[in-house]
Amino acid sequence: MQPNRNHSKTLDSVISIPAIGVTVQVRIAPTATENKATLIETTDEPGYGPPQHRHERETEVFHVLCGRYLFEVDGKRMVVSAGETVVAHVGSTHRFTNIADQTSRMLVLITPGFDATAFFTELRGVMTNGEPEPDKLRDLGMKWDIEFLGPPLTT
């Protein structure tokens, strides 16, 4: 079997969603892994994170590169620092927030593969005016088999 070397200019694109303080870069697209995995890098502003949600198809593995986050997975809270990893298995409810005084970064492995470029681009559209309308967020979630369950995590 020949190794697969995949490079795409689209991987250089940056998706910024100021309303939730995140910038996302796709590092490994699902096409490079035959849809087995996707790897993204996030840069999160202090005090920001996603709403509580759960994925019906994907497991997410969060590896903190720098900074500190407060994670909540299935109701259990934990502080996670650079070099540490958290797993949110398929079906688990989860959310996190950057608790550092500066931007924090992490790699997020999503399995099976997930079109993160399309999802985060659509999420940016839903979040354009700050807080999304609940119906629009619900509709986005239904399209991607993600259930949004509550607000972002606060400390």
C-alpha positions in Angstrom: 0.0 0.0 0.0 1.4 3.4 -1.0 1.4 6.2 1.6 -1.0 9.0 0.8 0.4 12.5 0.7 -2.3 15.1 0.6 -2.0 18.8 0.5 -4.7 21.3 -0.4 -4.7 25.1 -0.6 -8.1 25.0 1.2 -6.3 23.7 4.3 -4.6 27.1 4.5 -7.9 28.9 5.1 -8.8 30.3 8.5 -12.4 30.4 9.7 -12.9 33.0 12.4 -16.1 33.2 14.4 -15.7 36.3 16.7 -19.1 35.7 18.4 -17.7 32.6 20.1 -14.0 33.8 20.2 -12.7 31.0 18.0 -10.5 30.7 14.9 -10.4 27.3 13.3 -7.9 25.8 10.8 -8.4 22.4 9.2 -5.0 20.6 9.5 -6.0 17.3 8.0 -9.2 17.1 5.9 -11.4 14.0 6.0 -10.5 13.3 2.3 -6.9 12.6 3.4 -8.0 9.8 5.7 -10.8 8.3 3.6 -13.3 9.9 6.0 -11.8 8.1 9.0 -10.7 11.3 10.8 -10.4 15.1 10.6 -7.8 17.2 12.5 -8.4 20.9 13.3 -6.5 23.4 15.3 -8.5 26.0 17.3 -7.4 29.3 18.8 -9.7 30.3 21.5 -10.0 33.8 23.1 -10.1 34.1 26.9 -13.6 33.4 28.3 -15.0 31.8 25.1 -16.1 28.4 24.1 -18.9 26.6 22.3 -22.4 26.0 23.6 -23.1 22.7 25.3 -23.7 20.1 22.6 -23.4 16.4 21.7 -22.5 14.7 18.4 -24.6 11.8 17.2 -21.8 10.4 15.0 -18.4 11.8 16.1 -15.9 11.4 18.9 -13.8 14.4 19.6 -10.3 14.2 21.1 -9.1 17.6 22.4 -5.3 18.0 23.0 -4.3 21.3 24.5 -1.2 22.9 22.9 -1.0 26.0 25.1 -3.1 27.7 27.7 -5.8 26.3 30.0 -9.4 25.3 29.5 -12.2 24.3 31.7 -14.0 21.3 30.2 -17.3 19.8 31.1 -18.0 16.3 29.7 -21.3 14.5 30.8 -21.5 16.9 33.7 -18.0 16.3 35.0 -15.8 19.5 35.1 -12.0 19.4 34.7 -9.2 21.9 34.2 -7.0 20.9 31.3 -3.6 22.5 30.5 -1.0 22.3 27.8 0.0 18.7 27.0 -3.2 17.2 28.4 -6.0 15.5 26.4 -9.8 15.1 26.9 -12.0 12.8 25.0 -15.7 13.5 24.3 -17.1 10.2 23.1 -19.9 10.0 20.6 -23.2 10.9 22.3 -21.5 12.7 25.3 -22.6 16.2 26.2 -19.7 18.6 26.3 -18.5 22.2 26.3 -15.4 24.1 27.3 -14.1 27.6 27.9 -10.6 29.1 27.7 -9.8 30.1 31.3 -6.3 31.5 30.5 -5.6 35.3 30.4 -4.5 34.9 26.7 -5.5 32.9 23.7 -5.3 29.2 24.1 -4.8 26.6 21.4 -5.7 23.0 20.9 -5.7 20.2 18.3 -9.1 18.5 17.9 -9.2 15.0 16.3 -12.7 14.2 15.1 -13.5 10.6 14.2 -15.0 9.6 11.9 -14.1 12.3 9.4 -16.2 15.5 9.5 -16.3 18.3 7.0 -15.1 20.9 9.5 -14.6 23.6 6.8 -18.2 23.5 5.8 -19.6 23.2 9.3 -17.6 26.1 10.8 -18.3 28.2 7.8 -22.0 27.6 8.3 -21.7 28.2 12.0 -20.0 31.5 11.3 -23.0 32.5 9.2 -25.4 31.6 12.0 -23.3 33.5 14.6 -22.8 36.6 12.5 -24.9 38.9 14.8 -23.6 37.4 18.1 -26.0 35.2 19.8 -27.8 33.0 17.2 -31.5 32.6 17.0 -32.4 29.3 18.7 -34.2 28.0 15.5 -31.2 28.7 13.3 -28.8 26.9 15.7 -31.2 24.0 16.0 -31.5 23.7 12.2 -27.8 23.8 11.8 -27.4 21.1 14.4 -30.0 18.9 12.7 -28.2 19.1 9.4 -24.9 18.0 11.0 -26.3 15.5 13.6 -25.2 17.8 16.5 -27.7 18.6 19.2 -27.2 22.0 20.9 -28.3 21.6 24.5 -27.3 24.7 26.4 -25.2 27.8 26.8 -21.4 28.0 26.7 -19.6 27.1 29.9 -19.0 29.8 32.4 -16.6 29.8 35.3 
